[in-house]
Amino acid sequence: MGVRYLQARAPDGALARAVDRQLRRDFGVAAEPVTLHRSCPEIFAGVWIALRETLVVGSVSRRRKERIATAISESNRCPYCVDAHRIMLSATPAEDEVGGADRESDWARATSLPDSAILSSPPFGEGDGPELRGTAFCFHYINRMVTILLDDSPLPFQGWIRKPIAFASRRYFARVLRRRPEPGDSLALLPPASIPRQLAWAGEGRVAAALARFVRSIEGSAERTIDRQGRERVVAHLRTWLGSPPPLGGGWIDDALRGADSPRARLALLAALAPHRVGGPEIAAARGSGVDGDLLATLSWGSLQAALRVAEWI
């Protein structure tokens, strides 16, 4: 268990410590998909704010949002998140869902398919939209980061021992989920930011404020770590992406970057569209003489660009 390619570290500085306290209090554990961002405290805070104000708190039931998180993780082939959120889903109180559950799962899986009819007629009302769409947006980001940086499961053992560990985890989180954290508490961790046009569906409330801070935390960090021309090439390529995996090989990366090639731009593009292909050589080339925070910012920025593209069609 542990984070690949980055050094394990305790919360460093006032911001990181504040995030860690909220995470343990409101999520119940120092969840690795969030704590893997500790190398960059601003991004660590941004990811927690976004996840908390979409998935963890709000008026939409946690069960519905956990179902969406699970379905998206399945469609993105992220086994760690599938295991984790199946446990969380099983820990949530049952509801009288009358067929709506399957439709919401279908919608979640279709968020990777921009031509899917269900995206233009979602199985939920507009009042629920910011939290449900926000959860979907967050997991398109988180799945990519987890695929690159974490193991295949949060459960530490294989074989028969996994079942009792999963059972104990469900019992623990069933107790945690009885808590009712106050919506909006995390917003004070970072200053306000403008909502990107891709997230206009979030409206003007708490979820929009959280997602704006999340995006800005990553964009601001990437401005210091990936050259402007490389970022522009990656964004331009993502504008043409319609959800399909890229071709095998690396020719598509060469075509996309067209003279703005650099190890960090390449890594960001792989994180966005082919996170399963990121390995040690790509990480080493992008790291260079830089620190862990630079590498994390590169991976976060690429993952965010894919999530923002998905946000346009959900």
C-alpha positions in Angstrom: 0.0 0.0 0.0 1.1 3.6 -0.5 1.5 6.3 -3.1 3.7 5.4 -6.1 6.3 7.8 -7.3 5.8 10.4 -4.5 7.3 10.4 -1.0 5.0 9.6 1.8 4.6 12.7 4.0 2.7 14.0 6.9 0.7 17.2 6.6 3.1 20.1 6.2 2.1 23.6 7.1 -1.1 25.2 8.5 -3.2 24.6 5.3 -2.3 20.9 5.0 -3.0 20.3 8.7 -6.3 22.0 8.5 -7.3 19.9 5.4 -6.2 16.7 7.2 -8.3 17.5 10.3 -11.4 18.1 8.2 -10.8 15.0 6.1 -10.5 12.7 9.1 -13.5 14.4 10.9 -15.9 14.4 8.0 -14.9 11.5 5.8 -13.8 9.3 8.7 -10.3 8.4 7.5 -7.4 10.0 5.8 -8.5 8.7 2.4 -5.6 8.0 0.1 -7.3 9.4 -3.1 -7.2 12.8 -1.2 -4.0 12.5 0.8 -2.0 11.5 -2.3 -2.2 15.3 -3.1 -0.2 16.3 0.1 2.9 17.2 -1.9 1.0 20.4 -3.0 -1.0 21.8 -0.1 -3.2 24.1 -2.4 -4.2 21.1 -4.5 -4.7 19.0 -1.4 -7.1 21.6 -0.2 -8.8 22.0 -3.5 -9.5 18.3 -4.0 -10.9 18.0 -0.5 -13.1 21.0 -0.9 -14.5 19.7 -4.2 -15.1 16.1 -2.8 -16.6 17.3 0.5 -19.1 19.7 -1.0 -20.3 17.4 -3.7 -20.1 13.8 -2.3 -19.9 14.2 1.4 -22.4 16.9 2.3 -25.5 18.4 0.9 -29.2 17.7 0.3 -28.8 14.8 -2.1 -28.5 11.4 -0.3 -25.0 10.0 0.1 -26.3 6.7 -1.3 -27.2 8.3 -4.7 -23.8 10.0 -4.9 -21.9 6.9 -3.9 -23.7 5.0 -6.6 -22.6 7.5 -9.2 -19.0 7.4 -7.9 -19.0 3.6 -8.2 -20.5 3.6 -11.7 -18.0 6.1 -13.0 -15.1 4.3 -11.4 -16.2 1.1 -13.1 -16.4 2.8 -16.5 -13.0 4.4 -16.0 -11.6 1.0 -14.9 -10.3 2.2 -11.6 -10.4 -0.9 -9.3 -9.2 1.0 -6.2 -12.2 3.4 -6.4 -14.6 0.6 -7.3 -13.6 -1.3 -4.2 -13.7 1.7 -2.0 -17.0 3.1 -3.1 -18.8 -0.3 -3.2 -17.9 -0.5 0.5 -19.2 3.0 1.0 -22.3 2.3 -1.0 -23.1 -0.8 1.1 -22.6 1.3 4.3 -25.3 3.9 3.3 -28.9 3.5 4.4 -31.2 1.8 1.9 -33.8 3.9 0.2 -37.1 3.4 -1.7 -35.6 4.0 -5.1 -38.3 2.6 -7.4 -36.1 2.1 -10.5 -34.3 5.4 -10.3 -31.1 3.8 -9.0 -30.5 2.0 -12.3 -31.2 5.1 -14.3 -28.8 7.2 -12.3 -26.1 4.5 -12.7 -26.7 4.4 -16.4 -26.4 8.2 -16.5 -23.1 8.0 -14.6 -21.6 5.4 -17.0 -22.8 7.5 -20.0 -20.8 10.6 -18.8 -17.9 9.2 -20.8 -20.0 9.0 -24.0 -21.0 12.5 -25.1 -23.5 11.3 -27.7 -25.5 9.3 -25.2 -29.2 10.3 -25.1 -29.4 10.0 -21.3 -27.1 13.0 -20.9 -29.6 15.4 -22.5 -32.4 13.9 -20.3 -30.9 13.1 -17.0 -32.8 11.0 -14.4 -32.8 13.7 -11.8 -34.1 17.2 -11.2 -32.2 20.4 -11.7 -32.1 20.9 -7.9 -30.1 17.8 -7.5 -27.9 18.5 -10.5 -25.0 20.4 -9.0 -24.2 17.7 -6.4 -24.7 14.8 -8.8 -22.9 16.3 -11.7 -20.3 17.6 -9.3 -19.7 14.1 -7.9 -19.3 12.8 -11.5 -16.9 15.6 -12.4 -14.8 14.9 -9.3 -14.5 11.2 -10.0 -13.4 11.6 -13.6 -10.5 13.5 -12.0 -9.9 11.3 -9.0 -10.0 8.0 -11.0 -7.2 9.2 -13.2 -5.0 10.2 -10.3 -5.7 7.0 -8.4 -5.0 4.9 -11.4 -1.5 6.4 -11.8 -0.5 6.8 -8.1 -2.3 4.1 -6.0 -2.5 0.3 -5.9 -5.4 -1.7 -7.3 -7.4 -1.8 -4.0 -7.7 0.0 -0.6 -8.0 -3.5 1.0 -4.5 -4.5 2.1 -4.7 -8.3 1.6 -5.8 -10.9 -1.0 -7.8 -14.0 -0.6 -10.3 -14.9 2.2 -9.2 -12.1 4.5 -10.6 -9.5 2.3 -14.2 -10.3 3.1 -13.9 -9.7 6.9 -11.9 -6.6 6.3 -14.6 -5.3 3.9 -17.3 -6.2 6.4 -15.5 -4.3 9.2 -15.0 -1.3 6.9 -18.7 -1.3 6.1 -19.6 -1.3 9.8 -17.2 1.5 10.5 -18.4 3.7 7.7 -22.1 3.0 8.5 -21.3 4.8 11.8 -19.4 7.6 10.2 -22.2 8.2 7.7 -24.6 9.0 10.5 -22.7 12.3 11.1 -24.1 15.4 9.4 -21.2 17.7 8.6 -22.1 21.3 8.0 -22.2 22.2 4.2 -19.8 24.9 3.2 -17.3 24.4 6.1 -14.4 23.7 3.8 -14.8 26.8 1.6 -12.7 28.9 4.0 -9.6 26.8 3.3 -9.0 28.6 0.0 -9.9 32.0 -1.4 -12.8 32.4 -3.8 -12.3 31.8 -7.5 -14.3 32.2 -10.7 -16.2 29.2 -12.0 -15.0 27.9 -15.4 -17.5 28.0 -18.2 -17.5 24.1 -18.4 -19.0 24.0 -14.9 -21.8 26.5 -15.5 -24.3 23.8 -14.6 -23.1 24.1 -10.9 -25.0 27.4 -10.6 -23.9 30.0 -8.1 -24.1 28.2 -4.7 -21.9 26.2 -2.5 -21.0 23.5 -5.0 -20.0 26.1 -7.6 -17.8 27.9 -5.0 -16.1 24.6 -4.1 -15.5 23.5 -7.7 -14.1 26.9 -8.6 -11.6 26.7 -5.8 -10.6 23.2 -6.8 -10.0 24.2 -10.5 -8.0 27.3 -9.5 -5.8 25.4 -7.1 -4.7 23.1 -9.9 -4.5 25.7 -12.7 -2.4 28.0 -10.5 0.0 25.3 -9.7 0.3 24.1 -13.3 1.2 27.6 -14.5 4.5 27.2 -12.5 5.3 23.6 -13.7 4.1 23.2 -17.3 5.1 25.7 -20.0 2.3 27.8 -21.5 2.7 26.4 -25.1 2.5 22.8 -23.8 -0.6 23.6 -21.8 -2.2 25.2 -24.8 -1.5 22.2 -27.0 -3.0 19.8 -24.5 -6.1 21.9 -24.1 -6.5 22.2 -27.9 -6.2 18.4 -28.3 -8.8 17.8 -25.5 -11.3 20.0 -27.4 -11.5 17.3 -30.0 -11.7 14.3 -27.6 -15.1 12.5 -27.5 -14.5 10.0 -24.8 -12.7 7.2 -26.7 -9.3 5.9 -25.6 -6.4 7.1 -27.8 -4.6 4.8 -30.3 -1.8 2.5 -29.1 1.7 3.8 -29.3 2.8 7.4 -28.9 2.2 8.9 -32.4 -1.0 10.6 -31.2 1.0 12.5 -28.5 3.5 13.7 -31.1 0.7 14.9 -33.3 -1.1 16.6 -30.4 1.9 18.5 -29.1 3.3 19.6 -32.5 6.5 21.3 -31.6 5.5 22.1 -28.0 6.7 18.7 -26.8 8.1 18.4 -23.3 8.2 15.6 -20.7 5.6 17.4 -18.5 3.3 18.2 -21.4 3.5 14.5 -22.5 2.8 13.3 -19.0 -0.2 15.7 -18.6 -1.7 14.4 -21.9 -1.2 10.8 -20.8 -2.8 11.5 -17.4 -5.8 13.0 -19.2 -6.4 10.3 -21.9 -4.4 7.2 -21.0 -3.6 7.1 -17.3 -3.2 3.3 -17.4 -0.2 3.8 -19.6 1.7 6.1 -17.2 4.7 4.3 -15.7 8.2 4.9 -14.3 9.9 6.2 -17.5 7.2 8.9 -18.1 7.3 9.9 -14.4 11.1 10.0 -14.3 11.3 12.1 -17.5 8.7 14.6 -16.2 10.2 14.8 -12.7 13.7 15.8 -13.9 15.3 17.7 -11.1 11.9 18.9 -9.8 10.2 18.2 -6.5 7.2 16.0 -5.8 4.9 19.0 -5.8 5.8 19.8 -9.5 5.1 16.2 -10.5 1.8 16.2 -8.7 0.8 19.5 -10.3 1.5 18.0 -13.7 -0.6 14.9 -13.1 -3.4 16.9 -11.5 -3.5 19.4 -14.3 -3.8 16.7 -17.0 -6.4 14.8 -15.1 -8.4 18.0 -14.6 -8.4 18.8 -18.3 -10.1 15.5 -19.1 -12.6 16.0 -16.3 -13.4 19.6 -17.6 -14.0 18.2 -21.0 -16.4 15.6 -19.6 -18.1 18.4 -17.7 -19.0 20.1 -21.0 -21.2 17.2 -22.1 -22.8 16.4 -18.7 
